[in-house]
């Protein structure tokens, strides 16, 4: 099967807060914006994510909850610089630390409740 495009859709109960989070801290720009779905596209790499109102009829009832069972990873040049730019209202799950596999990472919580791993290669 040939894949022409991939986009992860993240269920959220606050589209505005999620949109602000992803456009403020990552290089996403809004491609489509409605009252139930927002499409974001990265400026630097071929990456898209969708934000969907988790109460929309397109989301099956059993999936209208806080996202679990996955986490997003974004690799940046310097995780400490990224961490320094976070606002006080961003929940830090784990502060920046070195890992045994050669990366430094911080774990944060996105507004919709998903876990995000921000990593960079250790110097």
Biopython code that builds the backbone (N, CA, C, O; Angstrom):
import numpy as np
from Bio.PDB.StructureBuilder import StructureBuilder

atoms = [
    (1, "UNK", "N", (0.841, -1.181, 0.000)),
    (1, "UNK", "CA", (0.000, 0.000, 0.000)),
    (1, "UNK", "C", (0.885, 1.244, 0.000)),
    (1, "UNK", "O", (1.776, 1.383, 0.839)),
    (2, "UNK", "N", (0.635, 2.134, -0.937)),
    (2, "UNK", "CA", (1.349, 3.408, -1.010)),
    (2, "UNK", "C", (0.644, 4.421, -0.116)),
    (2, "UNK", "O", (-0.571, 4.597, -0.198)),
    (3, "UNK", "N", (1.423, 5.087, 0.739)),
    (3, "UNK", "CA", (0.878, 6.139, 1.599)),
    (3, "UNK", "C", (1.175, 7.483, 0.946)),
    (3, "UNK", "O", (2.326, 7.796, 0.645)),
    (4, "UNK", "N", (0.140, 8.263, 0.731)),
    (4, "UNK", "CA", (0.298, 9.567, 0.097)),
    (4, "UNK", "C", (0.482, 10.704, 1.096)),
    (4, "UNK", "O", (1.039, 11.752, 0.768)),
    (5, "UNK", "N", (0.008, 10.483, 2.313)),
    (5, "UNK", "CA", (0.051, 11.550, 3.320)),
    (5, "UNK", "C", (-0.242, 10.925, 4.674)),
    (5, "UNK", "O", (-1.000, 9.960, 4.765)),
    (6, "UNK", "N", (0.350, 11.466, 5.713)),
    (6, "UNK", "CA", (0.054, 11.015, 7.070)),
    (6, "UNK", "C", (-0.207, 12.224, 7.947)),
    (6, "UNK", "O", (0.543, 13.199, 7.911)),
    (7, "UNK", "N", (-1.265, 12.159, 8.729)),
    (7, "UNK", "CA", (-1.571, 13.225, 9.669)),
    (7, "UNK", "C", (-2.167, 12.584, 10.912)),
    (7, "UNK", "O", (-3.114, 11.803, 10.820)),
    (8, "UNK", "N", (-1.624, 12.908, 12.051)),
    (8, "UNK", "CA", (-2.189, 12.458, 13.313)),
    (8, "UNK", "C", (-3.206, 13.490, 13.775)),
    (8, "UNK", "O", (-2.916, 14.685, 13.816)),
    (9, "UNK", "N", (-4.394, 13.022, 14.120)),
    (9, "UNK", "CA", (-5.435, 13.897, 14.656)),
    (9, "UNK", "C", (-5.487, 13.705, 16.164)),
    (9, "UNK", "O", (-5.606, 12.581, 16.651)),
    (10, "UNK", "N", (-5.399, 14.792, 16.891)),
    (10, "UNK", "CA", (-5.386, 14.763, 18.338)),
    (10, "UNK", "C", (-6.734, 15.281, 18.846)),
    (10, "UNK", "O", (-7.145, 16.393, 18.516)),
    (11, "UNK", "N", (-7.408, 14.468, 19.644)),
    (11, "UNK", "CA", (-8.697, 14.857, 20.210)),
    (11, "UNK", "C", (-8.471, 15.817, 21.374)),
    (11, "UNK", "O", (-7.633, 15.571, 22.242)),
    (12, "UNK", "N", (-9.217, 16.898, 21.382)),
    (12, "UNK", "CA", (-9.077, 17.914, 22.422)),
    (12, "UNK", "C", (-10.443, 18.472, 22.802)),
    (12, "UNK", "O", (-11.368, 18.476, 21.990)),
    (13, "UNK", "N", (-10.561, 18.938, 24.027)),
    (13, "UNK", "CA", (-11.802, 19.610, 24.420)),
    (13, "UNK", "C", (-11.640, 21.119, 24.422)),
    (13, "UNK", "O", (-12.559, 21.847, 24.797)),
    (14, "UNK", "N", (-10.445, 21.601, 23.995)),
    (14, "UNK", "CA", (-10.212, 23.036, 23.911)),
    (14, "UNK", "C", (-9.355, 23.327, 22.676)),
    (14, "UNK", "O", (-8.130, 23.407, 22.762)),
    (15, "UNK", "N", (-10.007, 23.480, 21.550)),
    (15, "UNK", "CA", (-9.297, 23.725, 20.284)),
    (15, "UNK", "C", (-8.408, 24.959, 20.340)),
    (15, "UNK", "O", (-7.287, 24.937, 19.832)),
    (16, "UNK", "N", (-8.887, 26.015, 20.942)),
    (16, "UNK", "CA", (-8.132, 27.270, 20.978)),
    (16, "UNK", "C", (-6.840, 27.103, 21.777)),
    (16, "UNK", "O", (-5.776, 27.531, 21.329)),
    (17, "UNK", "N", (-6.923, 26.485, 22.952)),
    (17, "UNK", "CA", (-5.721, 26.289, 23.773)),
    (17, "UNK", "C", (-4.724, 25.361, 23.075)),
    (17, "UNK", "O", (-3.520, 25.613, 23.100)),
    (18, "UNK", "N", (-5.220, 24.294, 22.454)),
    (18, "UNK", "CA", (-4.327, 23.376, 21.744)),
    (18, "UNK", "C", (-3.666, 24.056, 20.550)),
    (18, "UNK", "O", (-2.470, 23.883, 20.317)),
    (19, "UNK", "N", (-4.439, 24.827, 19.796)),
    (19, "UNK", "CA", (-3.876, 25.553, 18.650)),
    (19, "UNK", "C", (-2.796, 26.526, 19.110)),
    (19, "UNK", "O", (-1.726, 26.593, 18.505)),
    (20, "UNK", "N", (-3.063, 27.271, 20.163)),
    (20, "UNK", "CA", (-2.078, 28.229, 20.667)),
    (20, "UNK", "C", (-0.813, 27.505, 21.127)),
    (20, "UNK", "O", (0.290, 27.971, 20.843)),
    (21, "UNK", "N", (-0.942, 26.396, 21.817)),
    (21, "UNK", "CA", (0.194, 25.626, 22.309)),
    (21, "UNK", "C", (1.092, 25.164, 21.159)),
    (21, "UNK", "O", (2.302, 25.391, 21.188)),
    (22, "UNK", "N", (0.512, 24.523, 20.156)),
    (22, "UNK", "CA", (1.312, 23.964, 19.057)),
    (22, "UNK", "C", (1.899, 25.046, 18.143)),
    (22, "UNK", "O", (2.973, 24.853, 17.573)),
    (23, "UNK", "N", (1.214, 26.165, 18.001)),
    (23, "UNK", "CA", (1.775, 27.228, 17.160)),
    (23, "UNK", "C", (2.777, 28.089, 17.920)),
    (23, "UNK", "O", (3.659, 28.688, 17.306)),
    (24, "UNK", "N", (2.659, 28.162, 19.247)),
    (24, "UNK", "CA", (3.595, 28.959, 20.044)),
    (24, "UNK", "C", (4.915, 28.243, 20.270)),
    (24, "UNK", "O", (5.971, 28.866, 20.168)),
    (25, "UNK", "N", (4.886, 26.963, 20.573)),
    (25, "UNK", "CA", (6.099, 26.258, 20.961)),
    (25, "UNK", "C", (6.744, 25.443, 19.843)),
    (25, "UNK", "O", (7.907, 25.053, 19.952)),
    (26, "UNK", "N", (6.014, 25.189, 18.796)),
    (26, "UNK", "CA", (6.538, 24.419, 17.671)),
    (26, "UNK", "C", (6.367, 25.253, 16.414)),
    (26, "UNK", "O", (5.730, 26.306, 16.449)),
    (27, "UNK", "N", (6.923, 24.797, 15.315)),
    (27, "UNK", "CA", (6.886, 25.618, 14.096)),
    (27, "UNK", "C", (5.656, 25.330, 13.237)),
    (27, "UNK", "O", (5.740, 25.338, 12.009)),
    (28, "UNK", "N", (4.523, 25.078, 13.878)),
    (28, "UNK", "CA", (3.291, 24.809, 13.134)),
    (28, "UNK", "C", (2.581, 26.104, 12.763)),
    (28, "UNK", "O", (2.558, 27.069, 13.527)),
    (29, "UNK", "N", (2.005, 26.093, 11.571)),
    (29, "UNK", "CA", (1.136, 27.177, 11.125)),
    (29, "UNK", "C", (-0.227, 26.592, 10.803)),
    (29, "UNK", "O", (-0.340, 25.439, 10.388)),
    (30, "UNK", "N", (-1.248, 27.390, 10.997)),
    (30, "UNK", "CA", (-2.616, 26.957, 10.738)),
    (30, "UNK", "C", (-2.853, 26.900, 9.232)),
    (30, "UNK", "O", (-2.628, 27.880, 8.522)),
    (31, "UNK", "N", (-3.309, 25.747, 8.753)),
    (31, "UNK", "CA", (-3.667, 25.559, 7.348)),
    (31, "UNK", "C", (-5.180, 25.616, 7.153)),
    (31, "UNK", "O", (-5.671, 26.046, 6.109)),
    (32, "UNK", "N", (-5.904, 25.175, 8.173)),
    (32, "UNK", "CA", (-7.370, 25.173, 8.140)),
    (32, "UNK", "C", (-7.848, 25.364, 9.567)),
    (32, "UNK", "O", (-7.299, 24.765, 10.492)),
    (33, "UNK", "N", (-8.866, 26.195, 9.754)),
    (33, "UNK", "CA", (-9.347, 26.508, 11.096)),
    (33, "UNK", "C", (-10.870, 26.587, 11.070)),
    (33, "UNK", "O", (-11.447, 27.411, 10.360)),
    (34, "UNK", "N", (-11.512, 25.727, 11.848)),
    (34, "UNK", "CA", (-12.968, 25.785, 11.964)),
    (34, "UNK", "C", (-13.343, 25.617, 13.434)),
    (34, "UNK", "O", (-12.470, 25.545, 14.300)),
    (35, "UNK", "N", (-14.625, 25.557, 13.706)),
    (35, "UNK", "CA", (-15.057, 25.426, 15.095)),
    (35, "UNK", "C", (-14.982, 23.990, 15.616)),
    (35, "UNK", "O", (-15.259, 23.747, 16.790)),
    (36, "UNK", "N", (-14.610, 23.032, 14.752)),
    (36, "UNK", "CA", (-14.504, 21.635, 15.192)),
    (36, "UNK", "C", (-13.191, 20.962, 14.804)),
    (36, "UNK", "O", (-12.881, 19.892, 15.328)),
    (37, "UNK", "N", (-12.401, 21.564, 13.891)),
    (37, "UNK", "CA", (-11.156, 20.951, 13.410)),
    (37, "UNK", "C", (-10.164, 22.022, 12.998)),
    (37, "UNK", "O", (-10.523, 23.014, 12.364)),
    (38, "UNK", "N", (-8.901, 21.803, 13.371)),
    (38, "UNK", "CA", (-7.819, 22.701, 12.978)),
    (38, "UNK", "C", (-6.694, 21.847, 12.406)),
    (38, "UNK", "O", (-6.266, 20.875, 13.028)),
    (39, "UNK", "N", (-6.226, 22.208, 11.235)),
    (39, "UNK", "CA", (-5.097, 21.509, 10.604)),
    (39, "UNK", "C", (-3.859, 22.385, 10.737)),
    (39, "UNK", "O", (-3.871, 23.560, 10.370)),
    (40, "UNK", "N", (-2.785, 21.794, 11.270)),
    (40, "UNK", "CA", (-1.520, 22.497, 11.441)),
    (40, "UNK", "C", (-0.454, 21.821, 10.605)),
    (40, "UNK", "O", (-0.425, 20.596, 10.488)),
    (41, "UNK", "N", (0.425, 22.631, 10.021)),
    (41, "UNK", "CA", (1.510, 22.106, 9.193)),
    (41, "UNK", "C", (2.811, 22.749, 9.636)),
    (41, "UNK", "O", (2.871, 23.950, 9.899)),
    (42, "UNK", "N", (3.858, 21.926, 9.715)),
    (42, "UNK", "CA", (5.174, 22.411, 10.102)),
    (42, "UNK", "C", (5.774, 23.248, 8.980)),
    (42, "UNK", "O", (5.562, 22.974, 7.799)),
    (43, "UNK", "N", (6.526, 24.271, 9.372)),
    (43, "UNK", "CA", (7.222, 25.104, 8.396)),
    (43, "UNK", "C", (8.504, 24.450, 7.890)),
    (43, "UNK", "O", (8.928, 24.720, 6.766)),
    (44, "UNK", "N", (9.127, 23.595, 8.700)),
    (44, "UNK", "CA", (10.457, 23.097, 8.376)),
    (44, "UNK", "C", (10.513, 21.664, 7.883)),
    (44, "UNK", "O", (11.437, 21.308, 7.151)),
    (45, "UNK", "N", (9.565, 20.839, 8.257)),
    (45, "UNK", "CA", (9.565, 19.452, 7.811)),
    (45, "UNK", "C", (8.171, 19.085, 7.341)),
    (45, "UNK", "O", (7.207, 19.801, 7.612)),
    (46, "UNK", "N", (8.069, 17.987, 6.647)),
    (46, "UNK", "CA", (6.778, 17.557, 6.112)),
    (46, "UNK", "C", (5.989, 16.851, 7.215)),
    (46, "UNK", "O", (5.929, 15.622, 7.260)),
    (47, "UNK", "N", (5.393, 17.633, 8.092)),
    (47, "UNK", "CA", (4.655, 17.111, 9.231)),
    (47, "UNK", "C", (3.364, 17.889, 9.387)),
    (47, "UNK", "O", (3.348, 19.119, 9.334)),
    (48, "UNK", "N", (2.277, 17.145, 9.581)),
    (48, "UNK", "CA", (0.977, 17.753, 9.811)),
    (48, "UNK", "C", (0.341, 17.105, 11.027)),
    (48, "UNK", "O", (0.510, 15.909, 11.263)),
    (49, "UNK", "N", (-0.387, 17.896, 11.796)),
    (49, "UNK", "CA", (-1.249, 17.349, 12.833)),
    (49, "UNK", "C", (-2.600, 18.022, 12.725)),
    (49, "UNK", "O", (-2.718, 19.163, 12.277)),
    (50, "UNK", "N", (-3.609, 17.292, 13.145)),
    (50, "UNK", "CA", (-4.949, 17.838, 13.206)),
    (50, "UNK", "C", (-5.388, 17.911, 14.652)),
    (50, "UNK", "O", (-5.035, 17.052, 15.459)),
    (51, "UNK", "N", (-6.145, 18.920, 14.976)),
    (51, "UNK", "CA", (-6.760, 19.056, 16.289)),
    (51, "UNK", "C", (-8.256, 18.974, 16.068)),
    (51, "UNK", "O", (-8.819, 19.755, 15.300)),
    (52, "UNK", "N", (-8.899, 18.037, 16.734)),
    (52, "UNK", "CA", (-10.328, 17.846, 16.512)),
    (52, "UNK", "C", (-11.066, 17.910, 17.845)),
    (52, "UNK", "O", (-10.625, 17.345, 18.845)),
    (53, "UNK", "N", (-12.185, 18.602, 17.836)),
    (53, "UNK", "CA", (-13.037, 18.662, 19.022)),
    (53, "UNK", "C", (-13.468, 17.240, 19.347)),
    (53, "UNK", "O", (-14.151, 16.596, 18.551)),
    (54, "UNK", "N", (-13.069, 16.752, 20.515)),
    (54, "UNK", "CA", (-13.311, 15.349, 20.836)),
    (54, "UNK", "C", (-14.799, 15.026, 20.995)),
    (54, "UNK", "O", (-15.165, 13.851, 21.040)),
    (55, "UNK", "N", (-15.650, 16.026, 21.081)),
    (55, "UNK", "CA", (-17.089, 15.793, 21.192)),
    (55, "UNK", "C", (-17.794, 15.859, 19.837)),
    (55, "UNK", "O", (-19.017, 15.730, 19.768)),
    (56, "UNK", "N", (-17.034, 16.059, 18.763)),
    (56, "UNK", "CA", (-17.617, 16.100, 17.427)),
    (56, "UNK", "C", (-18.159, 14.725, 17.050)),
    (56, "UNK", "O", (-17.613, 13.698, 17.454)),
    (57, "UNK", "N", (-19.233, 14.718, 16.278)),
    (57, "UNK", "CA", (-19.871, 13.464, 15.872)),
    (57, "UNK", "C", (-18.938, 12.552, 15.068)),
    (57, "UNK", "O", (-19.176, 11.346, 14.993)),
    (58, "UNK", "N", (-17.884, 13.107, 14.468)),
    (58, "UNK", "CA", (-16.940, 12.278, 13.714)),
    (58, "UNK", "C", (-16.059, 11.414, 14.610)),
    (58, "UNK", "O", (-15.472, 10.435, 14.147)),
    (59, "UNK", "N", (-15.962, 11.773, 15.896)),
    (59, "UNK", "CA", (-15.155, 11.007, 16.848)),
    (59, "UNK", "C", (-16.076, 10.020, 17.556)),
    (59, "UNK", "O", (-17.007, 10.435, 18.245)),
    (60, "UNK", "N", (-15.831, 8.706, 17.395)),
    (60, "UNK", "CA", (-16.677, 7.721, 18.066)),
    (60, "UNK", "C", (-16.708, 7.956, 19.584)),
    (60, "UNK", "O", (-15.695, 8.324, 20.178)),
    (61, "UNK", "N", (-17.839, 7.749, 20.186)),
    (61, "UNK", "CA", (-18.047, 8.033, 21.606)),
    (61, "UNK", "C", (-16.969, 7.413, 22.486)),
    (61, "UNK", "O", (-16.499, 8.064, 23.419)),
    (62, "UNK", "N", (-16.569, 6.184, 22.218)),
    (62, "UNK", "CA", (-15.584, 5.523, 23.076)),
    (62, "UNK", "C", (-14.189, 6.134, 22.970)),
    (62, "UNK", "O", (-13.303, 5.763, 23.740)),
    (63, "UNK", "N", (-13.971, 7.066, 22.030)),
    (63, "UNK", "CA", (-12.685, 7.742, 21.876)),
    (63, "UNK", "C", (-12.753, 9.222, 22.262)),
    (63, "UNK", "O", (-11.800, 9.967, 22.031)),
    (64, "UNK", "N", (-13.852, 9.642, 22.838)),
    (64, "UNK", "CA", (-14.016, 11.035, 23.251)),
    (64, "UNK", "C", (-13.506, 11.237, 24.679)),
    (64, "UNK", "O", (-14.250, 11.649, 25.569)),
    (65, "UNK", "N", (-12.221, 10.937, 24.875)),
    (65, "UNK", "CA", (-11.623, 11.086, 26.190)),
    (65, "UNK", "C", (-10.207, 11.634, 26.045)),
    (65, "UNK", "O", (-9.760, 11.920, 24.934)),
    (66, "UNK", "N", (-9.508, 11.780, 27.155)),
    (66, "UNK", "CA", (-8.138, 12.275, 27.127)),
    (66, "UNK", "C", (-7.256, 11.274, 26.378)),
    (66, "UNK", "O", (-7.321, 10.076, 26.655)),
    (67, "UNK", "N", (-6.438, 11.740, 25.440)),
    (67, "UNK", "CA", (-5.580, 10.818, 24.691)),
    (67, "UNK", "C", (-4.642, 10.049, 25.627)),
    (67, "UNK", "O", (-4.022, 10.633, 26.515)),
    (68, "UNK", "N", (-4.549, 8.748, 25.418)),
    (68, "UNK", "CA", (-3.650, 7.904, 26.196)),
    (68, "UNK", "C", (-3.023, 6.852, 25.295)),
    (68, "UNK", "O", (-3.474, 6.625, 24.173)),
    (69, "UNK", "N", (-1.983, 6.219, 25.801)),
    (69, "UNK", "CA", (-1.387, 5.107, 25.076)),
    (69, "UNK", "C", (-0.411, 5.508, 23.982)),
    (69, "UNK", "O", (0.017, 4.655, 23.205)),
    (70, "UNK", "N", (-0.050, 6.771, 23.903)),
    (70, "UNK", "CA", (0.929, 7.239, 22.930)),
    (70, "UNK", "C", (1.555, 8.510, 23.467)),
    (70, "UNK", "O", (1.024, 9.137, 24.384)),
    (71, "UNK", "N", (2.688, 8.888, 22.890)),
    (71, "UNK", "CA", (3.219, 10.221, 23.138)),
    (71, "UNK", "C", (3.952, 10.699, 21.906)),
    (71, "UNK", "O", (4.459, 9.911, 21.107)),
    (72, "UNK", "N", (3.993, 11.999, 21.777)),
    (72, "UNK", "CA", (4.653, 12.616, 20.642)),
    (72, "UNK", "C", (6.099, 12.930, 21.019)),
    (72, "UNK", "O", (6.385, 13.286, 22.163)),
    (73, "UNK", "N", (7.002, 12.798, 20.060)),
    (73, "UNK", "CA", (8.388, 13.202, 20.266)),
    (73, "UNK", "C", (8.759, 14.215, 19.195)),
    (73, "UNK", "O", (8.526, 13.996, 18.006)),
    (74, "UNK", "N", (9.336, 15.319, 19.632)),
    (74, "UNK", "CA", (9.856, 16.327, 18.733)),
    (74, "UNK", "C", (11.346, 16.477, 19.048)),
    (74, "UNK", "O", (11.721, 16.695, 20.200)),
    (75, "UNK", "N", (12.181, 16.363, 18.039)),
    (75, "UNK", "CA", (13.621, 16.510, 18.211)),
    (75, "UNK", "C", (13.987, 17.940, 17.835)),
    (75, "UNK", "O", (13.669, 18.410, 16.742)),
    (76, "UNK", "N", (14.659, 18.623, 18.758)),
    (76, "UNK", "CA", (15.034, 20.022, 18.573)),
    (76, "UNK", "C", (16.553, 20.153, 18.685)),
    (76, "UNK", "O", (17.235, 19.200, 19.064)),
    (77, "UNK", "N", (17.076, 21.326, 18.357)),
    (77, "UNK", "CA", (18.520, 21.547, 18.440)),
    (77, "UNK", "C", (19.029, 21.544, 19.875)),
    (77, "UNK", "O", (20.090, 20.990, 20.163)),
    (78, "UNK", "N", (18.262, 22.170, 20.782)),
    (78, "UNK", "CA", (18.723, 22.298, 22.158)),
    (78, "UNK", "C", (17.519, 22.264, 23.103)),
    (78, "UNK", "O", (16.754, 23.225, 23.175)),
    (79, "UNK", "N", (17.360, 21.171, 23.813)),
    (79, "UNK", "CA", (16.198, 20.993, 24.681)),
    (79, "UNK", "C", (16.176, 22.015, 25.819)),
    (79, "UNK", "O", (15.100, 22.428, 26.251)),
    (80, "UNK", "N", (17.335, 22.426, 26.307)),
    (80, "UNK", "CA", (17.364, 23.408, 27.395)),
    (80, "UNK", "C", (16.869, 24.772, 26.923)),
    (80, "UNK", "O", (16.169, 25.462, 27.665)),
    (81, "UNK", "N", (17.219, 25.170, 25.705)),
    (81, "UNK", "CA", (16.697, 26.421, 25.152)),
    (81, "UNK", "C", (15.184, 26.345, 24.993)),
    (81, "UNK", "O", (14.470, 27.305, 25.283)),
    (82, "UNK", "N", (14.702, 25.192, 24.527)),
    (82, "UNK", "CA", (13.260, 24.995, 24.390)),
    (82, "UNK", "C", (12.593, 25.122, 25.758)),
    (82, "UNK", "O", (11.591, 25.824, 25.895)),
    (83, "UNK", "N", (13.136, 24.453, 26.763)),
    (83, "UNK", "CA", (12.566, 24.467, 28.112)),
    (83, "UNK", "C", (12.512, 25.883, 28.669)),
    (83, "UNK", "O", (11.561, 26.241, 29.363)),
    (84, "UNK", "N", (13.526, 26.690, 28.370)),
    (84, "UNK", "CA", (13.579, 28.063, 28.882)),
    (84, "UNK", "C", (12.471, 28.933, 28.296)),
    (84, "UNK", "O", (12.112, 29.952, 28.886)),
    (85, "UNK", "N", (11.927, 28.547, 27.148)),
    (85, "UNK", "CA", (10.883, 29.332, 26.492)),
    (85, "UNK", "C", (9.472, 28.965, 26.950)),
    (85, "UNK", "O", (8.510, 29.640, 26.583)),
    (86, "UNK", "N", (9.339, 27.912, 27.742)),
    (86, "UNK", "CA", (8.018, 27.478, 28.173)),
    (86, "UNK", "C", (7.401, 28.480, 29.137)),
    (86, "UNK", "O", (8.085, 29.040, 29.993)),
    (87, "UNK", "N", (6.107, 28.696, 28.988)),
    (87, "UNK", "CA", (5.386, 29.588, 29.893)),
    (87, "UNK", "C", (5.104, 28.870, 31.212)),
    (87, "UNK", "O", (5.178, 27.643, 31.294)),
    (88, "UNK", "N", (4.787, 29.634, 32.218)),
    (88, "UNK", "CA", (4.528, 29.070, 33.545)),
    (88, "UNK", "C", (3.332, 28.118, 33.551)),
    (88, "UNK", "O", (3.239, 27.246, 34.415)),
    (89, "UNK", "N", (2.414, 28.280, 32.589)),
    (89, "UNK", "CA", (1.220, 27.436, 32.581)),
    (89, "UNK", "C", (1.407, 26.104, 31.860)),
    (89, "UNK", "O", (0.456, 25.328, 31.764)),
    (90, "UNK", "N", (2.603, 25.819, 31.350)),
    (90, "UNK", "CA", (2.874, 24.528, 30.712)),
    (90, "UNK", "C", (3.303, 23.548, 31.798)),
    (90, "UNK", "O", (4.222, 23.824, 32.569)),
    (91, "UNK", "N", (2.631, 22.406, 31.852)),
    (91, "UNK", "CA", (2.936, 21.400, 32.865)),
    (91, "UNK", "C", (4.165, 20.601, 32.453)),
    (91, "UNK", "O", (4.175, 19.954, 31.405)),
    (92, "UNK", "N", (5.197, 20.650, 33.284)),
    (92, "UNK", "CA", (6.412, 19.879, 33.046)),
    (92, "UNK", "C", (6.281, 18.580, 33.831)),
    (92, "UNK", "O", (6.176, 18.589, 35.057)),
    (93, "UNK", "N", (6.288, 17.472, 33.112)),
    (93, "UNK", "CA", (6.184, 16.151, 33.726)),
    (93, "UNK", "C", (7.557, 15.711, 34.241)),
    (93, "UNK", "O", (7.675, 15.132, 35.321)),
    (94, "UNK", "N", (8.577, 15.994, 33.453)),
    (94, "UNK", "CA", (9.952, 15.647, 33.828)),
    (94, "UNK", "C", (10.860, 16.740, 33.284)),
    (94, "UNK", "O", (10.854, 16.996, 32.080)),
    (95, "UNK", "N", (11.647, 17.395, 34.148)),
    (95, "UNK", "CA", (12.536, 18.463, 33.676)),
    (95, "UNK", "C", (13.636, 17.890, 32.773)),
    (95, "UNK", "O", (13.821, 16.674, 32.723)),
    (96, "UNK", "N", (14.361, 18.750, 32.067)),
    (96, "UNK", "CA", (15.416, 18.255, 31.180)),
    (96, "UNK", "C", (16.408, 17.355, 31.926)),
    (96, "UNK", "O", (16.887, 17.689, 33.010)),
    (97, "UNK", "N", (16.697, 16.212, 31.312)),
    (97, "UNK", "CA", (17.685, 15.300, 31.889)),
    (97, "UNK", "C", (18.331, 14.489, 30.767)),
    (97, "UNK", "O", (17.745, 14.288, 29.704)),
    (98, "UNK", "N", (19.536, 14.038, 31.030)),
    (98, "UNK", "CA", (20.260, 13.198, 30.080)),
    (98, "UNK", "C", (19.744, 11.766, 30.182)),
    (98, "UNK", "O", (19.423, 11.287, 31.270)),
    (99, "UNK", "N", (19.669, 11.093, 29.040)),
    (99, "UNK", "CA", (19.229, 9.696, 29.006)),
    (99, "UNK", "C", (20.427, 8.793, 28.730)),
    (99, "UNK", "O", (21.482, 9.259, 28.301)),
    (100, "UNK", "N", (20.252, 7.501, 28.980)),
    (100, "UNK", "CA", (21.333, 6.558, 28.734)),
    (100, "UNK", "C", (21.543, 6.297, 27.241)),
    (100, "UNK", "O", (22.555, 5.705, 26.867)),
    (101, "UNK", "N", (20.623, 6.718, 26.387)),
    (101, "UNK", "CA", (20.754, 6.472, 24.950)),
    (101, "UNK", "C", (21.262, 7.693, 24.176)),
    (101, "UNK", "O", (21.143, 7.750, 22.952)),
    (102, "UNK", "N", (21.830, 8.674, 24.899)),
    (102, "UNK", "CA", (22.534, 9.766, 24.226)),
    (102, "UNK", "C", (21.713, 10.987, 23.873)),
    (102, "UNK", "O", (22.153, 11.822, 23.083)),
    (103, "UNK", "N", (20.531, 11.101, 24.441)),
    (103, "UNK", "CA", (19.729, 12.294, 24.208)),
    (103, "UNK", "C", (19.403, 12.965, 25.535)),
    (103, "UNK", "O", (19.395, 12.330, 26.589)),
    (104, "UNK", "N", (19.141, 14.241, 25.459)),
    (104, "UNK", "CA", (18.648, 15.007, 26.598)),
    (104, "UNK", "C", (17.196, 15.290, 26.296)),
    (104, "UNK", "O", (16.860, 15.638, 25.164)),
    (105, "UNK", "N", (16.320, 15.147, 27.286)),
    (105, "UNK", "CA", (14.899, 15.339, 27.004)),
    (105, "UNK", "C", (14.167, 15.967, 28.168)),
    (105, "UNK", "O", (14.596, 15.904, 29.320)),
    (106, "UNK", "N", (13.024, 16.588, 27.816)),
    (106, "UNK", "CA", (12.061, 17.100, 28.767)),
    (106, "UNK", "C", (10.711, 16.507, 28.377)),
    (106, "UNK", "O", (10.417, 16.344, 27.192)),
    (107, "UNK", "N", (9.897, 16.189, 29.370)),
    (107, "UNK", "CA", (8.551, 15.696, 29.113)),
    (107, "UNK", "C", (7.562, 16.755, 29.586)),
    (107, "UNK", "O", (7.637, 17.228, 30.721)),
    (108, "UNK", "N", (6.630, 17.125, 28.698)),
    (108, "UNK", "CA", (5.615, 18.120, 29.032)),
    (108, "UNK", "C", (4.235, 17.575, 28.694)),
    (108, "UNK", "O", (4.096, 16.602, 27.953)),
    (109, "UNK", "N", (3.231, 18.216, 29.248)),
    (109, "UNK", "CA", (1.848, 17.822, 28.996)),
    (109, "UNK", "C", (1.194, 18.852, 28.091)),
    (109, "UNK", "O", (1.205, 20.046, 28.389)),
    (110, "UNK", "N", (0.623, 18.387, 26.984)),
    (110, "UNK", "CA", (-0.092, 19.273, 26.055)),
    (110, "UNK", "C", (-1.466, 19.608, 26.644)),
    (110, "UNK", "O", (-1.946, 18.892, 27.522)),
    (111, "UNK", "N", (-2.105, 20.683, 26.175)),
    (111, "UNK", "CA", (-3.401, 21.085, 26.728)),
    (111, "UNK", "C", (-4.468, 19.990, 26.665)),
    (111, "UNK", "O", (-5.344, 19.938, 27.528)),
    (112, "UNK", "N", (-4.409, 19.125, 25.666)),
    (112, "UNK", "CA", (-5.418, 18.068, 25.548)),
    (112, "UNK", "C", (-5.108, 16.865, 26.432)),
    (112, "UNK", "O", (-5.891, 15.918, 26.507)),
    (113, "UNK", "N", (-3.947, 16.912, 27.106)),
    (113, "UNK", "CA", (-3.596, 15.858, 28.042)),
    (113, "UNK", "C", (-2.578, 14.862, 27.540)),
    (113, "UNK", "O", (-2.176, 13.969, 28.287)),
    (114, "UNK", "N", (-2.145, 14.987, 26.290)),
    (114, "UNK", "CA", (-1.166, 14.027, 25.775)),
    (114, "UNK", "C", (0.240, 14.379, 26.268)),
    (114, "UNK", "O", (0.527, 15.525, 26.616)),
    (115, "UNK", "N", (1.100, 13.370, 26.288)),
    (115, "UNK", "CA", (2.471, 13.518, 26.716)),
    (115, "UNK", "C", (3.336, 13.882, 25.515)),
    (115, "UNK", "O", (3.185, 13.306, 24.438)),
    (116, "UNK", "N", (4.242, 14.841, 25.702)),
    (116, "UNK", "CA", (5.159, 15.246, 24.628)),
    (116, "UNK", "C", (6.581, 15.144, 25.141)),
    (116, "UNK", "O", (6.909, 15.661, 26.209)),
    (117, "UNK", "N", (7.424, 14.471, 24.369)),
    (117, "UNK", "CA", (8.850, 14.301, 24.648)),
    (117, "UNK", "C", (9.584, 15.253, 23.711)),
    (117, "UNK", "O", (9.481, 15.139, 22.489)),
    (118, "UNK", "N", (10.327, 16.194, 24.294)),
    (118, "UNK", "CA", (11.169, 17.099, 23.515)),
    (118, "UNK", "C", (12.603, 16.662, 23.758)),
    (118, "UNK", "O", (13.076, 16.682, 24.895)),
    (119, "UNK", "N", (13.296, 16.268, 22.700)),
    (119, "UNK", "CA", (14.638, 15.706, 22.833)),
    (119, "UNK", "C", (15.641, 16.429, 21.953)),
    (119, "UNK", "O", (15.287, 17.033, 20.941)),
    (120, "UNK", "N", (16.903, 16.355, 22.363)),
    (120, "UNK", "CA", (18.024, 16.802, 21.520)),
    (120, "UNK", "C", (19.202, 15.886, 21.817)),
    (120, "UNK", "O", (19.280, 15.263, 22.877)),
    (121, "UNK", "N", (20.114, 15.821, 20.852)),
    (121, "UNK", "CA", (21.307, 15.027, 21.053)),
    (121, "UNK", "C", (22.140, 15.660, 22.152)),
    (121, "UNK", "O", (22.230, 16.885, 22.240)),
    (122, "UNK", "N", (22.749, 14.832, 22.990)),
    (122, "UNK", "CA", (23.606, 15.358, 24.052)),
    (122, "UNK", "C", (24.904, 15.833, 23.427)),
    (122, "UNK", "O", (25.406, 15.235, 22.474)),
    (123, "UNK", "N", (25.441, 16.912, 23.972)),
    (123, "UNK", "CA", (26.675, 17.480, 23.443)),
    (123, "UNK", "C", (27.875, 16.799, 24.054)),
    (123, "UNK", "O", (29.011, 17.144, 23.730)),
]
sb = StructureBuilder()
sb.init_structure("model")
sb.init_model(0)
sb.init_chain("A")
sb.init_seg("    ")
for serial, (resi, resn, name, xyz) in enumerate(atoms, 1):
    if name == "N":
        sb.init_residue(resn, " ", resi, " ")
    sb.init_atom(name, np.array(xyz, "f"), 0.0, 1.0, " ", f" {name:<3s}", serial, name[0])
structure = sb.get_structure()
